Amino acid sequence: MSRQTIQNELASINQAITTILETGQSATISTSSGTRQVTMASLNTLYQRKAELEKRLRGGPKVFKGIPI
């Protein structure tokens, strides 16, 4: 995944998080793998994906002493 693709997906995820938090409803996000609808129940999933993408942008080790980080 290119740096630009990751940044675009992060922007979509941030917008979806904001929409869900502000409206308590659902949001549509576009990713490199397509478009999907997310709801308040999926908020934790969005936060996890956001953390993964931010980690990719930072670079650095993916594993520490054999444990994924």
Sine and cosine of phi, psi and omega as CSV:
sin_phi,cos_phi,sin_psi,cos_psi,sin_omega,cos_omega
0.00,0.00,0.77,-0.64,-0.03,-1.00
-0.97,0.25,0.33,-0.94,0.01,-1.00
-0.85,0.52,-0.67,0.75,0.00,-1.00
-0.91,0.42,-0.65,0.76,0.04,-1.00
-0.89,0.46,-0.69,0.73,0.03,-1.00
-0.89,0.46,-0.69,0.72,0.00,-1.00
-0.90,0.44,-0.63,0.78,0.04,-1.00
-0.90,0.43,-0.68,0.73,0.01,-1.00
-0.92,0.40,-0.63,0.78,0.06,-1.00
-0.88,0.48,-0.66,0.75,0.03,-1.00
-0.89,0.46,-0.66,0.75,0.03,-1.00
-0.90,0.43,-0.66,0.75,0.00,-1.00
-0.91,0.41,-0.69,0.72,0.04,-1.00
-0.87,0.50,-0.66,0.75,0.03,-1.00
-0.91,0.42,-0.66,0.75,0.02,-1.00
-0.90,0.43,-0.67,0.74,0.03,-1.00
-0.87,0.49,-0.72,0.69,0.01,-1.00
-0.88,0.48,-0.71,0.71,0.00,-1.00
-0.87,0.49,-0.71,0.70,-0.02,-1.00
-0.91,0.42,-0.69,0.72,-0.02,-1.00
-0.92,0.39,-0.59,0.81,-0.03,-1.00
-0.98,0.20,-0.59,0.81,-0.11,-0.99
-0.95,-0.30,-0.29,0.96,-0.03,-1.00
0.92,0.39,0.34,0.94,-0.06,-1.00
-0.91,-0.40,-0.64,-0.77,0.01,-1.00
-0.88,-0.47,0.21,-0.98,0.02,-1.00
-0.60,-0.80,0.39,-0.92,0.06,-1.00
-0.94,-0.34,0.76,-0.65,0.06,-1.00
-0.84,-0.55,0.53,-0.85,0.05,-1.00
-0.96,-0.30,0.77,-0.64,0.03,-1.00
-0.82,-0.58,0.05,-1.00,0.01,-1.00
-0.91,0.42,-0.36,0.93,-0.01,-1.00
-0.99,-0.17,0.10,0.99,0.05,-1.00
0.74,-0.67,-0.22,-0.98,-0.02,-1.00
-0.93,-0.37,0.63,-0.78,0.03,-1.00
-0.59,-0.81,0.38,-0.92,0.01,-1.00
-0.98,-0.18,0.76,-0.65,0.03,-1.00
-0.83,-0.55,0.48,-0.87,-0.01,-1.00
-0.83,-0.55,0.03,-1.00,-0.02,-1.00
-0.80,0.59,-0.61,0.80,0.00,-1.00
-0.89,0.45,-0.37,0.93,-0.02,-1.00
-1.00,-0.06,0.08,1.00,-0.07,-1.00
-0.86,0.51,-0.67,0.74,0.03,-1.00
-0.88,0.48,-0.64,0.77,0.04,-1.00
-0.88,0.47,-0.65,0.76,0.02,-1.00
-0.90,0.44,-0.68,0.73,0.02,-1.00
-0.89,0.46,-0.64,0.77,0.03,-1.00
-0.91,0.42,-0.70,0.71,0.01,-1.00
-0.90,0.45,-0.65,0.76,0.02,-1.00
-0.87,0.50,-0.71,0.71,0.01,-1.00
-0.88,0.47,-0.67,0.74,0.03,-1.00
-0.87,0.49,-0.72,0.70,-0.04,-1.00
-0.92,0.38,-0.64,0.77,0.02,-1.00
-0.90,0.43,-0.59,0.80,0.04,-1.00
-0.90,0.43,-0.64,0.77,0.04,-1.00
-0.89,0.45,-0.65,0.76,0.00,-1.00
-0.92,0.39,-0.59,0.81,0.01,-1.00
-0.94,0.34,-0.48,0.88,-0.07,-1.00
0.97,0.22,-0.50,-0.87,0.03,-1.00
0.99,0.12,-0.10,-0.99,-0.10,-1.00
-0.93,0.38,0.61,-0.79,0.05,-1.00
-0.99,-0.13,-0.31,0.95,-0.05,-1.00
-0.68,-0.73,0.66,-0.75,0.07,-1.00
-0.80,-0.60,0.90,-0.43,-0.03,-1.00
0.80,0.60,0.67,0.75,0.05,-1.00
0.99,0.16,0.05,1.00,-0.03,-1.00
-0.93,-0.36,0.82,-0.58,0.05,-1.00
-0.88,0.48,0.68,-0.73,0.03,-1.00
-0.86,-0.52,0.00,0.00,0.00,0.00
